[in-house]
Amino acid sequence: MPAREFFVHRLHQMLWVEERLADELLPRCSEQVGATDLKVGIERHQLETKQHVLTVRTILNQLGQKQHAIESPVLLALEADFGETDLHIADLLAKGEHFEIAAYTTLRSLANALGEEDISIRLTEILEQEEYALELVHRATAKLLAETVETA
């Protein structure tokens, strides 16, 4: 698959990922989680994720592509591992952020290689938000683990 075609295909997949996260997975996590820090981080990132949907749609439009989403087998696999406890949810969120960071790092590199500087800047903004979301998950996880040890 040529680089531009691969780039567009991955953008369509990330559109699906961001829509699924914003509309289904993050709200589900927020409803089930009890830890305040984790809940606040999820709700914050859900707002960012809604913006990511718009950004990916804008990028596809800028490339002259239709804005249809293509299912991501990676996110489906992550969803299948959904747990009930705060620690399980934090683990799922961390895995998801790592996946998104990897995807947006590749997309940014492809944008740069294809000479799409404006798109690269937009992807960098998403990437930075994903990295910060992962940092928040790590902090909340550390707090959950500390509390678990204290009660043991």
Secondary structure, DSSP 8 states (H G I E B T S, - for coil): --HHHHHHHHHHHHHHHHHHIIIIIHHHHHHH---HHHHHHHHHHHHHHHHHHHHHHHHHHHTT--------HHHHHHHHT--SSHHHHHHHHHHHHHHHHHHHHHHHHHHHHTT-HHHHHHHHHHHHHHHHHHHHHHHHHHHHHHHHHHH-
